[in-house]
Amino acid sequence: MSVSDRLSQVLIDEVNRPGAITVQADIADVDFIDSTVINAFIDAFRVAKSHGHAFVVTRARGHVNTVLAVSGVLSALSNPPVPAR
């Protein structure tokens, strides 16, 4: 299993954990990401959404924030959905 596959599995496991409504990935200490990390985030986001839950990336800074923004996923990954009433 590759590192990116393992990251994706860990994130999805957290999203699927009983009682999890919103899973936050605090990436303040992350200095570098690439497409494999973005794909893991997107996988977790999709699984969470399919269960009516949320996956959110928080505290992206510098290069990481720029990569997420340029990739077009920053907004979706950093804004938790508003619960339906």
Residue, then its C-alpha position, 0 to 999 in steps of 0.5 A: m500500500s502506498v503512502s497516499d493510499r494509506l492516507s486516503q484509508v485513514l481519512i475515510d476510516e475517520v469519516n466512517r467512524p461511528g458518531a463522526i459528523t465532521v472530520q477536520a484535517d488540521i494541516a497547519d504543520v504541513d509544508f508540501i502537498d501534491s496531487t496524491v494528497i489532494n486526491a486523498f482529501i477529495d476521496a474523504f470529502r466524497v465519502a463524508k458527503s455521501h453519508g451526510h457528514a463533512f470533511v474539512v481541511t483547516r489551517a492550510r498555509g503558504h504553499v499548501n494553501t496556494v496549491l489547494a487554491v490553484s487546484g480549485v478545491l480550497s473552497a470546498l475543503s475548507n468550508p463545512p456544509v451548513p446543516a439542513r434544517 
